[in-house]
């Protein structure tokens, strides 16, 4: 987990169980970091002043990464291409 993430690279955060897997991104890396180091820094600042939720959340970590200047949401396009074969003009059911 000590992999160095470098400025200018793209990162996508993923989380969840196979039946509810989700992702956030892509995001542009603004500040070089090691996964292990930023994880420890985030956890060391827990719990926040309001003490809720009682444990760090995945989305809370991503928000923390953005607010601390490590990453920013990148301009990107989303294109749904179907679920039962390629359908480039299919309507995205998750929008």
C-alpha positions as CSV (number, residue, x, y, z in Angstrom):
1,X,0.0,0.0,0.0
2,X,3.1,2.3,0.0
3,X,2.7,3.0,-3.7
4,X,3.5,6.6,-4.6
5,X,0.7,8.4,-6.5
6,X,2.2,11.2,-8.5
7,X,1.0,14.7,-9.5
8,X,-0.8,14.7,-12.8
9,X,-1.9,11.1,-12.6
10,X,-5.5,10.0,-12.6
11,X,-7.1,8.1,-9.8
12,X,-10.5,6.4,-9.4
13,X,-11.6,5.5,-5.9
14,X,-13.6,2.2,-5.6
15,X,-15.4,0.7,-2.7
16,X,-18.3,-1.7,-1.8
17,X,-19.2,-5.3,-2.1
18,X,-19.5,-7.1,-5.4
19,X,-23.3,-6.6,-5.4
20,X,-23.0,-2.8,-4.7
21,X,-19.6,-1.9,-6.0
22,X,-19.2,1.8,-6.7
23,X,-16.5,4.2,-7.9
24,X,-15.8,8.0,-7.6
25,X,-13.7,9.7,-10.3
26,X,-11.7,10.0,-12.3
27,X,-9.8,12.6,-10.3
28,X,-6.6,14.4,-11.1
29,X,-3.8,14.1,-8.5
30,X,-2.7,17.6,-7.4
31,X,-0.3,16.6,-4.6
32,X,2.0,13.6,-4.5
33,X,1.2,11.0,-1.8
34,X,1.6,7.5,-0.6
35,X,-1.6,5.6,0.1
36,X,-0.4,4.4,3.4
37,X,0.6,7.9,4.6
38,X,-2.6,9.7,3.6
39,X,-4.7,6.8,5.1
40,X,-2.9,7.2,8.4
41,X,-3.3,11.0,8.3
42,X,-7.1,10.7,7.6
43,X,-7.6,8.2,10.4
44,X,-5.6,10.3,12.9
45,X,-8.0,13.1,12.4
46,X,-11.0,10.9,13.3
47,X,-13.5,11.4,14.7
48,X,-14.6,14.8,13.4
49,X,-15.9,17.4,15.8
50,X,-19.5,16.2,15.4
51,X,-18.4,12.6,16.1
52,X,-20.8,11.2,13.5
53,X,-20.5,8.7,11.9
54,X,-18.6,6.8,14.5
55,X,-16.1,5.3,12.0
56,X,-14.5,6.8,8.9
57,X,-16.5,6.3,5.7
58,X,-15.3,5.7,2.2
59,X,-17.0,8.8,0.9
60,X,-15.8,10.8,3.9
61,X,-12.2,9.9,2.9
62,X,-12.7,11.0,-0.7
63,X,-14.2,14.3,0.5
64,X,-11.2,14.7,2.8
65,X,-8.8,14.1,-0.1
66,X,-10.5,16.8,-2.2
67,X,-10.7,19.3,0.7
68,X,-7.0,18.8,1.6
69,X,-5.9,19.4,-2.0
70,X,-4.7,15.9,-2.9
71,X,-7.1,15.4,-5.8
72,X,-9.7,17.3,-7.8
73,X,-12.6,16.0,-9.8
74,X,-11.5,15.9,-13.5
75,X,-13.6,17.0,-16.4
76,X,-14.9,13.8,-18.0
77,X,-17.7,12.3,-20.1
78,X,-19.9,9.5,-19.1
79,X,-21.1,7.2,-21.9
80,X,-23.4,4.3,-21.2
81,X,-23.0,1.7,-23.9
82,X,-25.7,-0.9,-23.0
83,X,-26.1,-3.9,-20.8
84,X,-26.9,-6.7,-23.2
85,X,-24.6,-6.1,-26.1
86,X,-23.2,-2.8,-27.5
87,X,-25.9,-0.1,-27.8
88,X,-24.1,3.2,-28.1
89,X,-27.3,5.2,-28.0
90,X,-28.9,3.3,-25.0
91,X,-30.3,5.4,-22.2
92,X,-28.3,5.1,-19.0
93,X,-30.7,3.6,-16.3
94,X,-28.6,5.1,-13.5
95,X,-29.0,8.7,-14.5
